[in-house]
Amino acid sequence: MQTNPTESILLRTLKGESTERPPVWFMRQAGRVLPSYLEIKKQYTFWQMMQNPEVAAQVTLLPVEDLGVDAAILFSDILVVPYAMGMGLDFTDAGPTFDEPLAFRENPINGLFDDPTKLDYIYAVIDEINRTKPAHIPLIGFCGAPLTVLLFMLQGLGRKGDFPDAIRFIYENRETTKQLIDALTDMSIEYIKGQIKHGIDVFQLFDTHAGLLPFDVYNELFLPPVRKIAQVVRDAGLPFIFFPKGIGTGIAKLTPEEADFLSVDWQTSLTNARKLVHPEIGLQGNVDPRLLFAPQEEIEKELKKYLRFGAENQNWIFNLGHGFMPGIPFENARFLADWAKNADWKRS
Ligand SMILES: O=C(O)CCc1c2[nH]c(c1CC(=O)O)Cc1[nH]c(c(CC(=O)O)c1CCC(=O)O)Cc1[nH]c(c(CC(=O)O)c1CCC(=O)O)Cc1[nH]c(c(CCC(=O)O)c1CC(=O)O)C2
């Protein structure tokens, strides 16, 4: 067993090394539950926070201090890419909204004009994070996968749940959908290359709404661009984590071309996921974030179910099945991180 304490435990696990415990980080770890974040948020809009390198870097690093996680994830949003493609975007109390959603336009392709410089502020944030972060804490970069981002672009309003007009558009306009996927994939790749150039250490692709299409359609239209994106990340020598939320047993159909590590939602137990998923793909997940509304004794009882899996599986990153939800008590988030770092994983 390797025990160099200055080397990142997350990177060691991603490289396939043995570690004394699983590495720990959480989706949505910076926003939503940290009192320190909620305090900063009182002074700025979300756009202002994202666009100010000092503030965005500070927020990115808050959970390292406040929760003790093993990695930082860039404080940004998946919808910055359509914004850079010319779509008017606003973050409102009702969630993100786009002006003139694509599904309702006469010609959805013609109105898109890529302007990669609209992402430059994010590279300034990455530079600032790298200047200020502890050396042993890796930075995770991310963007949304083509399906999830396209659903927002087509529907316009993120809180409509199941994106009904967007799904209908995809079925009724197959050729235009393919053109939109290509445009979105190209822009995402440019953005990812920018993140890599500025020094992210790991990349995660969020396909939060992957489960909203039948797997065959998802496989035909949306997995090829995922493979293309994965290749770009790998060619740069970075590990690639893929989070296709809600695809159920579709996880059995994924290959190492699509993921070095697969982030699993809470619908499938990790033990079952391990049986289904290709053996060369590592796993990440999958504590149900809703559990964190429970008293700590109840949380601990559930967490103990992970001990056996953790003892038997080195290629596993401890995380949630999806992000922290607003309103989860900070003490419970901290309890979760402490538990995962201090449990007796029986690995030595
Ligand atoms: O996060 C919300 O409050 C909801 C609004 C929303 C946003 N993007 C969105 C949604 C839809 C949704 O998540 O349901 C759309 C969005 N953003 C993101 C995802 C991917 C996912 O979480 O599965 C999605 C799709 C999720 C979905 O539709 O369920 C990614 C995202 N947004 C964000 C972050 C950074 C972070 O939380 O640390 C991250 C990802 C990295 C990570 O896991 O940490 C940040 C974000 N996005 C957003 C906000 C709120 C802005 C405001 O105060 O006006 C905030 C900040 C905050 O939570 O206080 C806007």
The ligand as a MOL file (V3000), in Angstrom:
LIG
                    3D

  0  0  0     0  0            999 V3000
M  V30 BEGIN CTAB
M  V30 COUNTS 60 64 0 0 0
M  V30 BEGIN ATOM
M  V30 1 O -28.8750 25.0730 -8.2390 0
M  V30 2 C -29.9910 25.6230 -8.1380 0
M  V30 3 O -30.3020 26.2920 -7.1700 0
M  V30 4 C -31.0310 25.4250 -9.2050 0
M  V30 5 C -30.9520 26.2040 -10.4120 0
M  V30 6 C -29.9920 25.6710 -11.4440 0
M  V30 7 C -28.7930 26.3200 -11.7940 0
M  V30 8 N -28.2000 25.5750 -12.7830 0
M  V30 9 C -28.9360 24.4720 -13.0460 0
M  V30 10 C -30.0870 24.5310 -12.2370 0
M  V30 11 C -31.1880 23.5190 -12.2660 0
M  V30 12 C -31.1160 22.5460 -11.1180 0
M  V30 13 O -30.0370 22.2710 -10.5800 0
M  V30 14 O -32.1880 22.0330 -10.7780 0
M  V30 15 C -28.5710 23.4320 -14.0320 0
M  V30 16 C -27.4230 22.5850 -13.5790 0
M  V30 17 N -26.2320 23.0410 -13.0980 0
M  V30 18 C -25.4020 21.9790 -12.8250 0
M  V30 19 C -26.0750 20.8020 -13.2050 0
M  V30 20 C -25.4780 19.4230 -13.0990 0
M  V30 21 C -25.8740 18.7240 -11.8190 0
M  V30 22 O -25.8170 19.3060 -10.7430 0
M  V30 23 O -26.2230 17.5520 -11.9480 0
M  V30 24 C -27.3370 21.1720 -13.6620 0
M  V30 25 C -28.4350 20.2700 -14.1510 0
M  V30 26 C -29.1230 19.7480 -12.9320 0
M  V30 27 C -30.5840 19.5390 -13.0430 0
M  V30 28 O -31.2410 20.0590 -13.9550 0
M  V30 29 O -31.0900 18.8130 -12.1720 0
M  V30 30 C -24.0190 22.0320 -12.3360 0
M  V30 31 C -23.6700 22.9930 -11.2710 0
M  V30 32 N -24.2790 24.1730 -10.9370 0
M  V30 33 C -23.6200 24.7680 -9.8790 0
M  V30 34 C -22.5070 23.9790 -9.5880 0
M  V30 35 C -21.4760 24.3610 -8.5810 0
M  V30 36 C -21.8120 24.0850 -7.1570 0
M  V30 37 O -22.9680 23.9110 -6.7740 0
M  V30 38 O -20.8660 24.0780 -6.3930 0
M  V30 39 C -22.5550 22.8370 -10.4290 0
M  V30 40 C -21.7230 21.5920 -10.6100 0
M  V30 41 C -20.6110 21.2200 -10.0530 0
M  V30 42 C -20.8140 20.5530 -8.7200 0
M  V30 43 O -21.3570 19.4510 -8.6510 0
M  V30 44 O -20.3890 21.1700 -7.7360 0
M  V30 45 C -23.9290 26.0140 -9.1820 0
M  V30 46 C -25.2470 26.6420 -9.3500 0
M  V30 47 N -26.0460 26.5900 -10.4700 0
M  V30 48 C -27.1920 27.3480 -10.2520 0
M  V30 49 C -27.0950 27.9250 -8.9570 0
M  V30 50 C -28.1310 28.8110 -8.3080 0
M  V30 51 C -28.0740 30.1900 -8.8560 0
M  V30 52 C -28.9340 31.1750 -8.1460 0
M  V30 53 O -28.8140 31.3160 -6.9300 0
M  V30 54 O -29.6950 31.8410 -8.8590 0
M  V30 55 C -25.8700 27.5190 -8.4210 0
M  V30 56 C -25.2690 27.9270 -7.1150 0
M  V30 57 C -26.0510 27.4680 -5.9260 0
M  V30 58 O -26.5340 26.3400 -5.8970 0
M  V30 59 O -26.1980 28.3140 -5.0310 0
M  V30 60 C -28.2430 27.5600 -11.2420 0
M  V30 END ATOM
M  V30 BEGIN BOND
M  V30 1 2 1 2
M  V30 2 1 2 3
M  V30 3 1 2 4
M  V30 4 1 4 5
M  V30 5 1 5 6
M  V30 6 2 6 7
M  V30 7 1 6 10
M  V30 8 1 7 8
M  V30 9 1 7 60
M  V30 10 1 8 9
M  V30 11 2 9 10
M  V30 12 1 9 15
M  V30 13 1 10 11
M  V30 14 1 11 12
M  V30 15 2 12 13
M  V30 16 1 12 14
M  V30 17 1 15 16
M  V30 18 1 16 17
M  V30 19 2 16 24
M  V30 20 1 17 18
M  V30 21 2 18 19
M  V30 22 1 18 30
M  V30 23 1 19 20
M  V30 24 1 19 24
M  V30 25 1 20 21
M  V30 26 2 21 22
M  V30 27 1 21 23
M  V30 28 1 24 25
M  V30 29 1 25 26
M  V30 30 1 26 27
M  V30 31 2 27 28
M  V30 32 1 27 29
M  V30 33 1 30 31
M  V30 34 1 31 32
M  V30 35 2 31 39
M  V30 36 1 32 33
M  V30 37 2 33 34
M  V30 38 1 33 45
M  V30 39 1 34 35
M  V30 40 1 34 39
M  V30 41 1 35 36
M  V30 42 2 36 37
M  V30 43 1 36 38
M  V30 44 1 39 40
M  V30 45 1 40 41
M  V30 46 1 41 42
M  V30 47 2 42 43
M  V30 48 1 42 44
M  V30 49 1 45 46
M  V30 50 1 46 47
M  V30 51 2 46 55
M  V30 52 1 47 48
M  V30 53 2 48 49
M  V30 54 1 48 60
M  V30 55 1 49 50
M  V30 56 1 49 55
M  V30 57 1 50 51
M  V30 58 1 51 52
M  V30 59 2 52 53
M  V30 60 1 52 54
M  V30 61 1 55 56
M  V30 62 1 56 57
M  V30 63 2 57 58
M  V30 64 1 57 59
M  V30 END BOND
M  V30 END CTAB
M  END
